[in-house]
Amino acid sequence: LLFGVKTDIGMDYFILDWKSNYSASGYSPEVLNQEVMAEHQYHWQYQLYGMAVQKWFDALGLKNARLAGAIYLFSRGIDCHDTESQNGVFYDDFSVSDYSSAAVEKELLQIAQNGAGR
């Protein structure tokens, strides 16, 4: 899912995906990032989504549209009665992470040229 949030200077867009993976180690943001997201290559998945969305924004000439981040919700880890923890939620804020659409595109082209998977 791609959704937008209006800001003072335009729109911030977020990639939202939900998963039902079982994690014996739990669903804290750290476990999700280091184990679940890595094991299933979900980081690569949202980076590819992000690259495609950015290409789409560029093709449409959307100057005030910003791809702001990716949110992955793990349904088995979310407890609606727990207002304190962020368990079951992975979030990559692109303004502070090393995400770069251009870097993803470059890596994808290298994979295509070399014939090797990530």
One Martini backbone bead per residue (centre of mass of N, CA, C, O) as a GRO file, in nm:
protein
  118
    1LEU     BB    1   0.099   0.035   0.021
    2LEU     BB    2   0.018   0.373  -0.069
    3PHE     BB    3   0.061   0.672   0.128
    4GLY     BB    4  -0.054   1.002   0.223
    5VAL     BB    5   0.081   1.311   0.375
    6LYS     BB    6   0.016   1.617   0.457
    7THR     BB    7   0.210   1.908   0.416
    8ASP     BB    8   0.346   2.222   0.392
    9ILE     BB    9   0.510   2.121   0.101
   10GLY     BB   10   0.309   1.858   0.060
   11MET     BB   11   0.391   1.511   0.022
   12ASP     BB   12   0.399   1.221   0.214
   13TYR     BB   13   0.523   0.896   0.151
   14PHE     BB   14   0.421   0.549   0.215
   15ILE     BB   15   0.515   0.229   0.279
   16LEU     BB   16   0.282  -0.050   0.318
   17ASP     BB   17   0.321  -0.353   0.502
   18TRP     BB   18   0.205  -0.689   0.565
   19LYS     BB   19   0.261  -0.951   0.806
   20SER     BB   20   0.271  -1.320   0.935
   21ASN     BB   21   0.514  -1.386   1.075
   22TYR     BB   22   0.705  -1.602   1.259
   23SER     BB   23   0.869  -1.522   1.585
   24ALA     BB   24   1.060  -1.660   1.836
   25SER     BB   25   1.206  -1.370   1.920
   26GLY     BB   26   0.990  -1.178   1.832
   27TYR     BB   27   0.867  -0.805   1.776
   28SER     BB   28   1.080  -0.620   1.789
   29PRO     BB   29   1.239  -0.390   1.608
   30GLU     BB   30   1.516  -0.533   1.624
   31VAL     BB   31   1.429  -0.815   1.534
   32LEU     BB   32   1.300  -0.738   1.272
   33ASN     BB   33   1.553  -0.611   1.143
   34GLN     BB   34   1.778  -0.848   1.202
   35GLU     BB   35   1.587  -1.098   1.116
   36VAL     BB   36   1.321  -1.088   0.948
   37MET     BB   37   1.394  -0.883   0.728
   38ALA     BB   38   1.656  -1.028   0.644
   39GLU     BB   39   1.563  -1.323   0.587
   40HIS     BB   40   1.326  -1.207   0.368
   41GLN     BB   41   1.415  -0.941   0.214
   42TYR     BB   42   1.247  -0.671   0.294
   43HIS     BB   43   1.440  -0.445   0.240
   44TRP     BB   44   1.459  -0.493  -0.064
   45GLN     BB   45   1.163  -0.470  -0.125
   46TYR     BB   46   1.119  -0.166  -0.039
   47GLN     BB   47   1.343  -0.056  -0.220
   48LEU     BB   48   1.207  -0.133  -0.485
   49TYR     BB   49   0.948   0.017  -0.440
   50GLY     BB   50   1.082   0.295  -0.407
   51MET     BB   51   1.205   0.313  -0.686
   52ALA     BB   52   0.935   0.296  -0.841
   53VAL     BB   53   0.799   0.541  -0.711
   54GLN     BB   54   1.010   0.751  -0.792
   55LYS     BB   55   0.978   0.711  -1.097
   56TRP     BB   56   0.681   0.790  -1.098
   57PHE     BB   57   0.709   1.074  -0.986
   58ASP     BB   58   0.900   1.174  -1.209
   59ALA     BB   59   0.707   1.115  -1.453
   60LEU     BB   60   0.479   1.315  -1.321
   61GLY     BB   61   0.621   1.573  -1.185
   62LEU     BB   62   0.650   1.552  -0.864
   63LYS     BB   63   0.782   1.796  -0.656
   64ASN     BB   64   0.601   1.752  -0.361
   65ALA     BB   65   0.699   1.452  -0.351
   66ARG     BB   66   0.773   1.228  -0.074
   67LEU     BB   67   0.965   0.962   0.016
   68ALA     BB   68   0.965   0.874   0.367
   69GLY     BB   69   0.884   0.549   0.392
   70ALA     BB   70   0.873   0.230   0.577
   71ILE     BB   71   0.606  -0.004   0.667
   72TYR     BB   72   0.595  -0.289   0.889
   73LEU     BB   73   0.338  -0.522   0.968
   74PHE     BB   74   0.311  -0.762   1.239
   75SER     BB   75   0.036  -0.928   1.334
   76ARG     BB   76   0.162  -1.118   1.567
   77GLY     BB   77   0.295  -0.848   1.731
   78ILE     BB   78   0.027  -0.700   1.774
   79ASP     BB   79  -0.095  -0.503   2.059
   80CYS     BB   80  -0.370  -0.307   2.125
   81HIS     BB   81  -0.315  -0.293   2.456
   82ASP     BB   82  -0.022  -0.185   2.384
   83THR     BB   83   0.099   0.153   2.426
   84GLU     BB   84   0.426   0.132   2.457
   85SER     BB   85   0.498  -0.048   2.228
   86GLN     BB   86   0.646  -0.150   1.891
   87ASN     BB   87   0.544  -0.415   1.840
   88GLY     BB   88   0.527  -0.518   1.497
   89VAL     BB   89   0.715  -0.265   1.406
   90PHE     BB   90   0.853  -0.142   1.105
   91TYR     BB   91   1.080   0.147   1.047
   92ASP     BB   92   1.181   0.357   0.767
   93ASP     BB   93   1.344   0.660   0.772
   94PHE     BB   94   1.467   0.820   0.495
   95SER     BB   95   1.593   1.083   0.639
   96VAL     BB   96   1.799   0.877   0.831
   97SER     BB   97   1.876   0.682   0.628
   98ASP     BB   98   2.046   0.500   0.353
   99TYR     BB   99   1.839   0.553   0.153
  100SER     BB  100   1.854   0.500  -0.218
  101SER     BB  101   1.731   0.493  -0.525
  102ALA     BB  102   1.996   0.501  -0.691
  103ALA     BB  103   2.135   0.261  -0.545
  104VAL     BB  104   1.923   0.049  -0.616
  105GLU     BB  105   1.945   0.074  -0.921
  106LYS     BB  106   2.243   0.003  -0.942
  107GLU     BB  107   2.223  -0.280  -0.812
  108LEU     BB  108   2.017  -0.397  -1.012
  109LEU     BB  109   2.197  -0.365  -1.263
  110GLN     BB  110   2.426  -0.546  -1.159
  111ILE     BB  111   2.260  -0.801  -1.133
  112ALA     BB  112   2.174  -0.816  -1.431
  113GLN     BB  113   2.468  -0.830  -1.548
  114ASN     BB  114   2.567  -1.084  -1.356
  115GLY     BB  115   2.326  -1.293  -1.276
  116ALA     BB  116   2.288  -1.221  -0.969
  117GLY     BB  117   2.173  -1.250  -0.661
  118ARG     BB  118   2.124  -1.111  -0.340
   0.00000   0.00000   0.00000
